[in-house]
Amino acid sequence: MKIHEQSLGYDEVARLATVNRYRIACSPSEHNLEYFAELACETFEMPVCAITLIDHEKIYIKATFGTVCKRLVPRTKGLLGELLTADEVTVIEDDQHTAAFSAIFGESIDYCAGVAIVTEDGYNIGSLWLMSNKSSGSYLKRESLFVKFVKDLTDRMNLWIAVSENAQTRLQNVKLISENEKVIEKMSNLMDYQEAVTNANSVLENVLDSFEMIFQQAPVAMGICSGAEKRIWQSNYRIQDYFGKVELLGRELDGIIMSVNNEDFGVLLKKVYLSRESYHVEEASVLINFQDGPKYIYANLSLQPVGRMGDEPDNIIFLLDDVTSQIFSKKISEQANEVL
């Protein structure tokens, strides 16, 4: 009988976090785990099966077949709470250790065979046990197949994790779309644009996690720079797409946006930082330092001072909406109307 020994540098905190992920993801699918417990008994001709997840102090018995027991028991010194050696079958036949299994599962158990449940990133999170009374003549006959069976079970649990997290992502996306629609609706009315940014700032102070999702998926190029140093420390997907392969994080914002309507952008940033007053301009002539050199564009630009965000004490959110093509189209239309 071999018991898993943690290797040097083993991260128990990460293991426990992984246990919690699988515990939550597998909870709606416990009927499927019950199916695997029954299938294990049928495949290996054993009367009792239990599937467990093991955290720091508790053993979650996620599924059983052939017995009825509590779903949550303390993680005592019994071998049910030990982390078994990976890719091996641990067999227990001595009364000293099988008595603990009988106490939990309410059967006269004197033979146990277990295999560790090990995730794809190497965390030992629990076990699958097959149990019997030796007088019944039931004992594990195909150990290598048992190991493969548990790996198949682990793959299925990984699938449940992916489905669960994908569902959470879809739910977050629905919320994000709803938030974006509200933002776009407000931004469509330019008179209310600044109010929307100000309201977003008040929300940021209390729901930073929700803001992170909205921020990254926003349809407008956005970023955050430190107020004093003007260094960009966060940018969303839209601004990253806009500037291509240029690395923005860590750069000074006034080294990228050089001027606005011929006013030095560094001076403008300093005014906003010191006054703590927001700034917004529409269809402005903006000089941008692109990878292939400086170039003028027309853009709507907003600068919004905000309070503490994470480890940053003073910040400025900047929004850049390139409207060059719209301005050119409008001018062409105006010229065509004059000709007509």
BELCORSUL-V488997 format. One record per residue. RES is the residue in three letters. NEAR is the number of other C-alpha atoms within 10 Angstrom. Layout:
# BELCORSUL-V488997
res->(RES	RES)
near->(NEAR	NEAR)
This chain:
# BELCORSUL-V488997
res->(MET	LYS	ILE	HIS	GLU	GLN	SER	LEU	GLY	TYR	ASP	GLU	VAL	ALA	ARG	LEU	ALA	THR	VAL	ASN	ARG	TYR	ARG	ILE	ALA	CYS	SER	PRO	SER	GLU	HIS	ASN	LEU	GLU	TYR	PHE	ALA	GLU	LEU	ALA	CYS	GLU	THR	PHE	GLU	MET	PRO	VAL	CYS	ALA	ILE	THR	LEU	ILE	ASP	HIS	GLU	LYS	ILE	TYR	ILE	LYS	ALA	THR	PHE	GLY	THR	VAL	CYS	LYS	ARG	LEU	VAL	PRO	ARG	THR	LYS	GLY	LEU	LEU	GLY	GLU	LEU	LEU	THR	ALA	ASP	GLU	VAL	THR	VAL	ILE	GLU	ASP	ASP	GLN	HIS	THR	ALA	ALA	PHE	SER	ALA	ILE	PHE	GLY	GLU	SER	ILE	ASP	TYR	CYS	ALA	GLY	VAL	ALA	ILE	VAL	THR	GLU	ASP	GLY	TYR	ASN	ILE	GLY	SER	LEU	TRP	LEU	MET	SER	ASN	LYS	SER	SER	GLY	SER	TYR	LEU	LYS	ARG	GLU	SER	LEU	PHE	VAL	LYS	PHE	VAL	LYS	ASP	LEU	THR	ASP	ARG	MET	ASN	LEU	TRP	ILE	ALA	VAL	SER	GLU	ASN	ALA	GLN	THR	ARG	LEU	GLN	ASN	VAL	LYS	LEU	ILE	SER	GLU	ASN	GLU	LYS	VAL	ILE	GLU	LYS	MET	SER	ASN	LEU	MET	ASP	TYR	GLN	GLU	ALA	VAL	THR	ASN	ALA	ASN	SER	VAL	LEU	GLU	ASN	VAL	LEU	ASP	SER	PHE	GLU	MET	ILE	PHE	GLN	GLN	ALA	PRO	VAL	ALA	MET	GLY	ILE	CYS	SER	GLY	ALA	GLU	LYS	ARG	ILE	TRP	GLN	SER	ASN	TYR	ARG	ILE	GLN	ASP	TYR	PHE	GLY	LYS	VAL	GLU	LEU	LEU	GLY	ARG	GLU	LEU	ASP	GLY	ILE	ILE	MET	SER	VAL	ASN	ASN	GLU	ASP	PHE	GLY	VAL	LEU	LEU	LYS	LYS	VAL	TYR	LEU	SER	ARG	GLU	SER	TYR	HIS	VAL	GLU	GLU	ALA	SER	VAL	LEU	ILE	ASN	PHE	GLN	ASP	GLY	PRO	LYS	TYR	ILE	TYR	ALA	ASN	LEU	SER	LEU	GLN	PRO	VAL	GLY	ARG	MET	GLY	ASP	GLU	PRO	ASP	ASN	ILE	ILE	PHE	LEU	LEU	ASP	ASP	VAL	THR	SER	GLN	ILE	PHE	SER	LYS	LYS	ILE	SER	GLU	GLN	ALA	ASN	GLU	VAL	LEU)
near->(11	13	14	12	11	12	7	6	6	11	11	14	11	11	20	17	14	17	22	16	14	19	21	13	20	21	13	12	14	15	13	15	22	18	14	24	25	20	15	23	19	12	13	17	15	23	19	24	26	27	24	23	24	25	22	13	10	14	20	20	19	21	23	25	21	16	13	13	15	10	13	13	15	14	17	13	10	14	16	24	22	18	22	26	20	19	16	17	23	18	19	18	16	11	13	10	17	20	17	18	20	16	12	15	19	12	18	15	21	21	23	26	20	28	27	30	26	21	19	11	8	10	20	24	23	26	24	28	24	28	29	24	18	14	10	9	8	16	20	18	11	11	17	11	12	23	20	13	18	23	19	13	17	17	15	16	20	17	14	19	18	13	13	18	14	12	12	12	12	12	12	15	15	12	15	20	15	13	15	17	13	12	18	16	13	17	16	10	10	11	10	12	17	19	13	17	20	15	10	15	18	12	13	18	14	10	10	15	11	14	18	13	15	21	22	19	18	21	16	17	23	22	25	24	24	22	23	14	13	21	20	22	17	16	19	20	16	19	20	17	11	12	15	12	9	11	10	19	16	13	15	17	23	19	14	17	19	19	21	21	13	11	13	14	20	17	12	15	20	15	14	17	22	11	10	17	12	18	16	14	13	13	17	20	18	23	22	18	17	15	13	6	7	13	12	17	17	22	23	17	19	20	23	22	24	24	16	11	13	7	6	12	12	17	24	25	21	20	20	19	17	19	16	17	12	13	15	12	12	12	12	12	12	12	11	10	9	8	7	6)
